[in-house]
């Protein structure tokens, strides 16, 4: 029964991430989705290397999310400078 609560939590966070209209909430909910994923793989995963797999998927998803955050920050900076240039003439 506990396993399905993590599946539902993961689905809810994923829907929230893709339904978000703000870049901050998209990033926050995307990172929040890592928690149930980490727990489900670590607790209910199979095989001898489930702890290694849990670490690897969390590491790779976090690195990808940091790259996406850097890209979003550069995009926001570009849009802000563009808006400032338009306001100053």
C-alpha positions, 0 to 999 in steps of 0.5 A: 500500500505504501508503494502506491502512495509514492507512485501517486505522489510522483504522478501528482508532482509530475502533473504539477511540474508540467502544468506550472506556468512559472519557471521556478515552480516547474524547476521546483516540482521537477526536483521534488519528483526526485524524492519519490523516485529515489525512495521507490528505487532504493526500497523496492528496487531489485538486484544487488546494485539497487543502491548504486542504481539509486545513487546513479539516477539521482546524480544524473537527474540532478546534474541534468536539472542543474544544467537546465537551471543554468540555461533558465537563468541565462534565458531569464537574464537575456529577457530582462536585458532585452526588456531593459533595452526596450524601455531605455529606447 
